[in-house]
């Protein structure tokens, strides 16, 4: 009888160790997989700073969309909404460099919060558009919150198509669970395909930002802008 109890206890211990090993393996795989996603996409994203007088700077994000130095960002990043003029100074810093490059505005959308800027430098890493977006899909973004530098976060597609009133205009956007603190960051999947661009957040009746509810312009809107 005593030997049977010892055998049962040994089986229980082995079962516990087996379960713990599964959890450890899942954690290692997930952690390692996320690191790969970060490393595969960080060089596609850039920091942006803008100013009209070189004394006061505003910070945002952009990302490469081809290999000739063309960067996609938001219209409100490149164009001063108060003056409705492009910022006098737009500078870009790559993820693997300390140098700031001067950028010129290439194109501003008349209808959507999109703009392209360009630096005098070629690049090899850039995002490719993907138009098939699924509800509940895992997503990632890299941003430049408050000018602290590029940082990585993840979330989900809450709703792939949501009609939202933005600047007195009804637009179709992707609702995400991403917690963001800047504009112009890419929304991409685990394969590094571009699903959209971070554009705006919700605010409550007191004007406070509601965290975990952010909106991105979808890749279909981006495609129309780039081909127009």
Secondary structure as UniProt FT lines:
FT   HELIX           2..41
FT   HELIX           42..44
FT   STRAND          45..51
FT   STRAND          58..64
FT   STRAND          70..73
FT   HELIX           75..78
FT   STRAND          79..80
FT   TURN            81..84
FT   STRAND          85..86
FT   STRAND          89..94
FT   TURN            95..96
FT   STRAND          100..108
FT   STRAND          115..119
FT   STRAND          128..129
FT   TURN            135..136
FT   STRAND          138..143
FT   HELIX           145..147
FT   STRAND          151..166
FT   TURN            167..168
FT   STRAND          169..176
FT   STRAND          186..188
FT   TURN            190..191
FT   STRAND          193..203
FT   TURN            205..206
FT   STRAND          209..218
FT   HELIX           219..227
//
